[in-house]
Amino acid sequence: MKVTFPAMKGTIGGRTYYSCMMPLRVVPKMLTFRDWAEFTPEEREQRVLNQKRIPHISKYITENEDGYLFASITASYKCNVEFNSIGEEDSLGMLAMDFDEAEFVINDGQHRCAAIAHAMKENPALGDETISVLLFEYENRDRMQQMFSDLNRFVQKTSKSLDILYDKRDPFSRLTLEVIKLVDAFDGMVDRDAISIGIRSPKLFTLSTMYDANKELLKFHDVAGESEEDEEGHHEITAVAVKFWRVVSENMPVWGSVKEQHMRAMELRQDSLASHATVMRAIGGAGAEMMREFPNDWEERLSLLTKIDWKKSNPEWNGVCIIAGSVSSNRQSRQATKAFVKRSLGLSLTDAEVRSLTPPEQQVLEVVE
């Protein structure tokens, strides 16, 4: 079966390639996958397909049919092709190939291709849309491996903070940015770009820290299910978060000291846990449970935050979020820190939270007894 695609002919690195516009329905038929797991790494022409990634990418397509976006797919073909230029433009024309004899190696974009095939099972109408595909002539395995290496050589994952800042679809992203703007203690004190704060930075928090803290705070609210049209619901939930963090900031005077330049941010970050991501998530998580357990007086109860000694030198933090002299942010430390904050605020603890605050040697003694 012979098929043709609109294409542009170009040259890069001394090699001819074609930039084609392909209907999505053709992608799964044309760009099939080989089980590279059967081969040694040295024998593979592409990395092994990670099946766990496919549903996530497919969900992105189906949930954002009016705005999803993909970069071009790069593949190498093993077949004869015929390029017929249009008019006087040698670089613009139609590319023809025989599908019955064509074989392709996907150099970049195999997970996108698999996700497209998965998404079209749910919505076949997606097949009428198009995607850009760069086609190179297949040479040999060494060239395929080199292409894979070159295509991934300078790829750098953006920071979580930058993803949050630029993601206009995520209601938590929009809510967090509004909270930062409306809570004086946060306004101007949040790094919206980096995943971690530089040692001399005047900022106290990262955007990703505030995002995670708000997710903990609002875990009993259906923020993720909020539609873009539900402005009233969005404002109501945002107001809850703004009110909570304003009350918290009143009981975290060191934040104000930095904001008013009575203390340098660097000093607070070095000596205190008061602005650390693990603590912010713990305060958010404890706040969610406090507002549910004490809906009428949670604001007054937050005054107990002033009783907590946030200094890293406080021995109470050892084994909680200070492990071997360093601040830890792993799952166990996050759970223990939340339990510590809950206990300090007079909230009841689950059995798991009680254990997280019990020294290992004491747990052993209790088991023996």
Contacts in CASP RR format, 6 or more apart in sequence:
PFRMAT RR
TARGET T0000
AUTHOR 0000-0000-0000
METHOD contacts of the structure
MODEL  1
MKVTFPAMKGTIGGRTYYSCMMPLRVVPKMLTFRDWAEFTPEEREQRVLN
QKRIPHISKYITENEDGYLFASITASYKCNVEFNSIGEEDSLGMLAMDFD
EAEFVINDGQHRCAAIAHAMKENPALGDETISVLLFEYENRDRMQQMFSD
LNRFVQKTSKSLDILYDKRDPFSRLTLEVIKLVDAFDGMVDRDAISIGIR
SPKLFTLSTMYDANKELLKFHDVAGESEEDEEGHHEITAVAVKFWRVVSE
NMPVWGSVKEQHMRAMELRQDSLASHATVMRAIGGAGAEMMREFPNDWEE
RLSLLTKIDWKKSNPEWNGVCIIAGSVSSNRQSRQATKAFVKRSLGLSLT
DAEVRSLTPPEQQVLEVVE
1 98 0 8 1.000
1 99 0 8 1.000
1 100 0 8 1.000
2 96 0 8 1.000
2 97 0 8 1.000
2 98 0 8 1.000
2 99 0 8 1.000
3 26 0 8 1.000
3 96 0 8 1.000
3 97 0 8 1.000
3 99 0 8 1.000
4 94 0 8 1.000
4 95 0 8 1.000
4 96 0 8 1.000
5 20 0 8 1.000
5 21 0 8 1.000
5 22 0 8 1.000
5 94 0 8 1.000
5 95 0 8 1.000
6 20 0 8 1.000
6 21 0 8 1.000
6 93 0 8 1.000
6 94 0 8 1.000
6 95 0 8 1.000
7 18 0 8 1.000
7 19 0 8 1.000
7 20 0 8 1.000
7 21 0 8 1.000
7 83 0 8 1.000
7 92 0 8 1.000
7 93 0 8 1.000
7 94 0 8 1.000
7 95 0 8 1.000
7 135 0 8 1.000
8 18 0 8 1.000
8 19 0 8 1.000
8 91 0 8 1.000
8 92 0 8 1.000
8 93 0 8 1.000
9 16 0 8 1.000
9 17 0 8 1.000
9 18 0 8 1.000
9 83 0 8 1.000
9 85 0 8 1.000
9 90 0 8 1.000
9 91 0 8 1.000
9 92 0 8 1.000
9 93 0 8 1.000
10 16 0 8 1.000
10 17 0 8 1.000
10 18 0 8 1.000
10 19 0 8 1.000
10 91 0 8 1.000
11 17 0 8 1.000
15 136 0 8 1.000
15 137 0 8 1.000
16 136 0 8 1.000
16 137 0 8 1.000
17 134 0 8 1.000
17 135 0 8 1.000
17 136 0 8 1.000
18 81 0 8 1.000
18 83 0 8 1.000
18 95 0 8 1.000
18 134 0 8 1.000
18 135 0 8 1.000
19 72 0 8 1.000
19 132 0 8 1.000
19 133 0 8 1.000
19 134 0 8 1.000
19 135 0 8 1.000
20 95 0 8 1.000
20 132 0 8 1.000
20 133 0 8 1.000
20 134 0 8 1.000
20 135 0 8 1.000
21 130 0 8 1.000
21 131 0 8 1.000
21 132 0 8 1.000
21 133 0 8 1.000
22 30 0 8 1.000
22 130 0 8 1.000
22 131 0 8 1.000
22 132 0 8 1.000
22 133 0 8 1.000
23 127 0 8 1.000
23 128 0 8 1.000
23 129 0 8 1.000
23 130 0 8 1.000
24 116 0 8 1.000
24 120 0 8 1.000
24 126 0 8 1.000
24 127 0 8 1.000
24 128 0 8 1.000
24 129 0 8 1.000
24 130 0 8 1.000
24 131 0 8 1.000
25 120 0 8 1.000
25 124 0 8 1.000
25 127 0 8 1.000
25 128 0 8 1.000
27 73 0 8 1.000
27 113 0 8 1.000
27 116 0 8 1.000
27 117 0 8 1.000
27 131 0 8 1.000
27 133 0 8 1.000
28 113 0 8 1.000
28 116 0 8 1.000
28 117 0 8 1.000
28 120 0 8 1.000
29 99 0 8 1.000
30 99 0 8 1.000
30 102 0 8 1.000
30 104 0 8 1.000
31 73 0 8 1.000
31 75 0 8 1.000
31 104 0 8 1.000
31 106 0 8 1.000
31 110 0 8 1.000
31 113 0 8 1.000
31 133 0 8 1.000
32 104 0 8 1.000
33 49 0 8 1.000
33 106 0 8 1.000
33 110 0 8 1.000
33 113 0 8 1.000
33 114 0 8 1.000
34 45 0 8 1.000
34 46 0 8 1.000
34 105 0 8 1.000
35 48 0 8 1.000
35 49 0 8 1.000
36 44 0 8 1.000
36 45 0 8 1.000
36 46 0 8 1.000
36 47 0 8 1.000
36 48 0 8 1.000
36 49 0 8 1.000
37 48 0 8 1.000
43 141 0 8 1.000
44 145 0 8 1.000
45 105 0 8 1.000
45 141 0 8 1.000
45 144 0 8 1.000
45 145 0 8 1.000
45 148 0 8 1.000
46 105 0 8 1.000
46 106 0 8 1.000
46 107 0 8 1.000
46 110 0 8 1.000
46 144 0 8 1.000
46 148 0 8 1.000
47 110 0 8 1.000
47 148 0 8 1.000
49 110 0 8 1.000
49 111 0 8 1.000
49 114 0 8 1.000
50 111 0 8 1.000
53 111 0 8 1.000
53 115 0 8 1.000
54 111 0 8 1.000
54 114 0 8 1.000
54 115 0 8 1.000
54 118 0 8 1.000
55 115 0 8 1.000
55 118 0 8 1.000
57 111 0 8 1.000
57 112 0 8 1.000
57 114 0 8 1.000
57 115 0 8 1.000
57 118 0 8 1.000
58 115 0 8 1.000
58 116 0 8 1.000
58 118 0 8 1.000
58 119 0 8 1.000
58 122 0 8 1.000
60 68 0 8 1.000
60 115 0 8 1.000
61 68 0 8 1.000
61 115 0 8 1.000
61 116 0 8 1.000
61 119 0 8 1.000
61 126 0 8 1.000
62 119 0 8 1.000
62 122 0 8 1.000
62 123 0 8 1.000
64 169 0 8 1.000
65 123 0 8 1.000
65 126 0 8 1.000
70 112 0 8 1.000
70 131 0 8 1.000
72 131 0 8 1.000
72 132 0 8 1.000
72 133 0 8 1.000
72 134 0 8 1.000
73 106 0 8 1.000
73 108 0 8 1.000
73 109 0 8 1.000
73 112 0 8 1.000
73 113 0 8 1.000
73 131 0 8 1.000
73 132 0 8 1.000
73 133 0 8 1.000
73 134 0 8 1.000
74 106 0 8 1.000
74 107 0 8 1.000
74 108 0 8 1.000
74 109 0 8 1.000
74 133 0 8 1.000
74 134 0 8 1.000
74 136 0 8 1.000
74 147 0 8 1.000
74 151 0 8 1.000
75 104 0 8 1.000
75 105 0 8 1.000
75 106 0 8 1.000
75 107 0 8 1.000
75 133 0 8 1.000
75 134 0 8 1.000
75 135 0 8 1.000
75 136 0 8 1.000
76 104 0 8 1.000
76 105 0 8 1.000
76 107 0 8 1.000
76 135 0 8 1.000
76 136 0 8 1.000
76 137 0 8 1.000
76 138 0 8 1.000
76 139 0 8 1.000
76 143 0 8 1.000
76 144 0 8 1.000
76 147 0 8 1.000
77 97 0 8 1.000
77 102 0 8 1.000
77 103 0 8 1.000
77 104 0 8 1.000
77 135 0 8 1.000
77 136 0 8 1.000
77 137 0 8 1.000
77 138 0 8 1.000
78 102 0 8 1.000
78 103 0 8 1.000
78 104 0 8 1.000
78 105 0 8 1.000
78 138 0 8 1.000
79 97 0 8 1.000
79 98 0 8 1.000
79 101 0 8 1.000
79 102 0 8 1.000
79 103 0 8 1.000
80 97 0 8 1.000
80 98 0 8 1.000
80 101 0 8 1.000
81 95 0 8 1.000
81 96 0 8 1.000
81 97 0 8 1.000
81 135 0 8 1.000
81 137 0 8 1.000
82 95 0 8 1.000
82 96 0 8 1.000
82 97 0 8 1.000
83 93 0 8 1.000
83 94 0 8 1.000
83 95 0 8 1.000
83 96 0 8 1.000
84 93 0 8 1.000
84 94 0 8 1.000
84 96 0 8 1.000
85 91 0 8 1.000
85 92 0 8 1.000
85 93 0 8 1.000
86 92 0 8 1.000
86 93 0 8 1.000
86 94 0 8 1.000
95 135 0 8 1.000
103 138 0 8 1.000
105 138 0 8 1.000
105 144 0 8 1.000
106 113 0 8 1.000
107 136 0 8 1.000
107 144 0 8 1.000
107 147 0 8 1.000
107 148 0 8 1.000
107 151 0 8 1.000
108 147 0 8 1.000
108 148 0 8 1.000
108 151 0 8 1.000
108 152 0 8 1.000
116 126 0 8 1.000
116 131 0 8 1.000
119 126 0 8 1.000
120 126 0 8 1.000
120 127 0 8 1.000
136 147 0 8 1.000
138 144 0 8 1.000
159 193 0 8 1.000
159 194 0 8 1.000
159 195 0 8 1.000
159 208 0 8 1.000
160 195 0 8 1.000
160 207 0 8 1.000
160 208 0 8 1.000
160 211 0 8 1.000
161 191 0 8 1.000
161 192 0 8 1.000
161 193 0 8 1.000
161 194 0 8 1.000
161 195 0 8 1.000
161 206 0 8 1.000
161 207 0 8 1.000
161 208 0 8 1.000
161 211 0 8 1.000
162 192 0 8 1.000
162 193 0 8 1.000
164 170 0 8 1.000
164 172 0 8 1.000
164 173 0 8 1.000
164 176 0 8 1.000
164 207 0 8 1.000
164 208 0 8 1.000
164 211 0 8 1.000
165 173 0 8 1.000
165 177 0 8 1.000
165 192 0 8 1.000
165 193 0 8 1.000
165 207 0 8 1.000
167 173 0 8 1.000
168 174 0 8 1.000
169 228 0 8 1.000
171 223 0 8 1.000
171 224 0 8 1.000
171 225 0 8 1.000
171 226 0 8 1.000
171 228 0 8 1.000
171 234 0 8 1.000
172 211 0 8 1.000
172 214 0 8 1.000
172 215 0 8 1.000
172 218 0 8 1.000
172 223 0 8 1.000
172 224 0 8 1.000
173 211 0 8 1.000
174 234 0 8 1.000
175 214 0 8 1.000
175 218 0 8 1.000
175 223 0 8 1.000
175 234 0 8 1.000
175 237 0 8 1.000
175 238 0 8 1.000
175 241 0 8 1.000
176 207 0 8 1.000
176 210 0 8 1.000
176 211 0 8 1.000
176 214 0 8 1.000
177 207 0 8 1.000
178 238 0 8 1.000
178 242 0 8 1.000
179 186 0 8 1.000
179 210 0 8 1.000
179 214 0 8 1.000
179 238 0 8 1.000
179 241 0 8 1.000
179 242 0 8 1.000
179 245 0 8 1.000
180 186 0 8 1.000
180 187 0 8 1.000
180 188 0 8 1.000
180 190 0 8 1.000
180 207 0 8 1.000
180 210 0 8 1.000
181 187 0 8 1.000
182 238 0 8 1.000
182 242 0 8 1.000
183 242 0 8 1.000
183 245 0 8 1.000
183 246 0 8 1.000
183 249 0 8 1.000
184 246 0 8 1.000
184 249 0 8 1.000
184 259 0 8 1.000
185 245 0 8 1.000
185 246 0 8 1.000
185 249 0 8 1.000
185 252 0 8 1.000
185 255 0 8 1.000
185 256 0 8 1.000
185 259 0 8 1.000
186 205 0 8 1.000
186 210 0 8 1.000
186 245 0 8 1.000
186 249 0 8 1.000
188 203 0 8 1.000
189 202 0 8 1.000
189 203 0 8 1.000
189 204 0 8 1.000
189 205 0 8 1.000
189 255 0 8 1.000
189 258 0 8 1.000
189 259 0 8 1.000
189 265 0 8 1.000
190 203 0 8 1.000
190 204 0 8 1.000
190 205 0 8 1.000
190 206 0 8 1.000
190 207 0 8 1.000
190 210 0 8 1.000
191 197 0 8 1.000
191 201 0 8 1.000
191 203 0 8 1.000
191 205 0 8 1.000
191 206 0 8 1.000
191 207 0 8 1.000
192 207 0 8 1.000
193 207 0 8 1.000
194 206 0 8 1.000
195 206 0 8 1.000
195 208 0 8 1.000
196 206 0 8 1.000
197 203 0 8 1.000
197 204 0 8 1.000
197 205 0 8 1.000
197 206 0 8 1.000
197 265 0 8 1.000
197 269 0 8 1.000
199 266 0 8 1.000
200 266 0 8 1.000
201 265 0 8 1.000
201 266 0 8 1.000
202 264 0 8 1.000
202 265 0 8 1.000
203 265 0 8 1.000
204 255 0 8 1.000
204 258 0 8 1.000
204 265 0 8 1.000
204 268 0 8 1.000
204 269 0 8 1.000
204 275 0 8 1.000
205 275 0 8 1.000
205 277 0 8 1.000
205 280 0 8 1.000
206 277 0 8 1.000
208 277 0 8 1.000
209 277 0 8 1.000
209 280 0 8 1.000
209 281 0 8 1.000
210 280 0 8 1.000
212 277 0 8 1.000
212 280 0 8 1.000
212 281 0 8 1.000
213 277 0 8 1.000
213 280 0 8 1.000
213 281 0 8 1.000
213 283 0 8 1.000
213 284 0 8 1.000
213 285 0 8 1.000
214 241 0 8 1.000
214 284 0 8 1.000
216 281 0 8 1.000
216 282 0 8 1.000
216 284 0 8 1.000
216 285 0 8 1.000
216 288 0 8 1.000
216 338 0 8 1.000
217 241 0 8 1.000
217 244 0 8 1.000
217 284 0 8 1.000
217 285 0 8 1.000
217 287 0 8 1.000
217 288 0 8 1.000
218 237 0 8 1.000
218 240 0 8 1.000
218 241 0 8 1.000
218 288 0 8 1.000
219 285 0 8 1.000
219 288 0 8 1.000
220 288 0 8 1.000
220 292 0 8 1.000
221 237 0 8 1.000
221 240 0 8 1.000
223 237 0 8 1.000
226 233 0 8 1.000
226 234 0 8 1.000
226 237 0 8 1.000
240 291 0 8 1.000
244 284 0 8 1.000
244 287 0 8 1.000
244 291 0 8 1.000
247 299 0 8 1.000
247 302 0 8 1.000
248 283 0 8 1.000
248 302 0 8 1.000
248 305 0 8 1.000
249 255 0 8 1.000
249 256 0 8 1.000
251 302 0 8 1.000
251 303 0 8 1.000
251 304 0 8 1.000
251 305 0 8 1.000
251 306 0 8 1.000
252 274 0 8 1.000
252 305 0 8 1.000
253 306 0 8 1.000
254 263 0 8 1.000
254 268 0 8 1.000
254 272 0 8 1.000
254 274 0 8 1.000
254 310 0 8 1.000
255 274 0 8 1.000
255 275 0 8 1.000
256 262 0 8 1.000
257 263 0 8 1.000
257 268 0 8 1.000
258 264 0 8 1.000
258 265 0 8 1.000
258 268 0 8 1.000
268 274 0 8 1.000
268 275 0 8 1.000
269 275 0 8 1.000
269 276 0 8 1.000
271 311 0 8 1.000
271 312 0 8 1.000
271 313 0 8 1.000
272 310 0 8 1.000
272 311 0 8 1.000
272 312 0 8 1.000
273 279 0 8 1.000
273 310 0 8 1.000
273 311 0 8 1.000
273 312 0 8 1.000
273 317 0 8 1.000
273 321 0 8 1.000
273 327 0 8 1.000
274 310 0 8 1.000
276 321 0 8 1.000
276 327 0 8 1.000
276 329 0 8 1.000
277 329 0 8 1.000
278 321 0 8 1.000
278 327 0 8 1.000
278 328 0 8 1.000
278 329 0 8 1.000
278 333 0 8 1.000
278 334 0 8 1.000
278 337 0 8 1.000
279 310 0 8 1.000
279 321 0 8 1.000
279 337 0 8 1.000
279 341 0 8 1.000
281 334 0 8 1.000
281 337 0 8 1.000
281 338 0 8 1.000
282 334 0 8 1.000
282 337 0 8 1.000
282 338 0 8 1.000
282 340 0 8 1.000
282 341 0 8 1.000
283 305 0 8 1.000
283 341 0 8 1.000
285 338 0 8 1.000
286 338 0 8 1.000
286 341 0 8 1.000
286 342 0 8 1.000
286 345 0 8 1.000
286 347 0 8 1.000
287 298 0 8 1.000
287 302 0 8 1.000
287 345 0 8 1.000
289 342 0 8 1.000
289 347 0 8 1.000
290 298 0 8 1.000
290 301 0 8 1.000
290 302 0 8 1.000
290 345 0 8 1.000
290 347 0 8 1.000
291 298 0 8 1.000
293 347 0 8 1.000
293 348 0 8 1.000
294 301 0 8 1.000
301 345 0 8 1.000
301 346 0 8 1.000
302 345 0 8 1.000
304 344 0 8 1.000
304 345 0 8 1.000
304 346 0 8 1.000
305 344 0 8 1.000
305 345 0 8 1.000
307 344 0 8 1.000
308 341 0 8 1.000
308 344 0 8 1.000
309 316 0 8 1.000
312 322 0 8 1.000
312 327 0 8 1.000
316 340 0 8 1.000
317 340 0 8 1.000
318 325 0 8 1.000
319 333 0 8 1.000
319 336 0 8 1.000
319 359 0 8 1.000
320 333 0 8 1.000
320 336 0 8 1.000
320 337 0 8 1.000
320 340 0 8 1.000
320 357 0 8 1.000
321 327 0 8 1.000
321 328 0 8 1.000
321 329 0 8 1.000
321 333 0 8 1.000
321 334 0 8 1.000
321 336 0 8 1.000
321 337 0 8 1.000
321 340 0 8 1.000
322 328 0 8 1.000
323 333 0 8 1.000
332 356 0 8 1.000
335 352 0 8 1.000
335 353 0 8 1.000
335 356 0 8 1.000
336 353 0 8 1.000
336 356 0 8 1.000
336 357 0 8 1.000
338 353 0 8 1.000
339 349 0 8 1.000
339 353 0 8 1.000
339 354 0 8 1.000
339 356 0 8 1.000
339 357 0 8 1.000
340 357 0 8 1.000
342 348 0 8 1.000
342 349 0 8 1.000
342 353 0 8 1.000
343 349 0 8 1.000
343 357 0 8 1.000
349 357 0 8 1.000
355 363 0 8 1.000
358 366 0 8 1.000
END
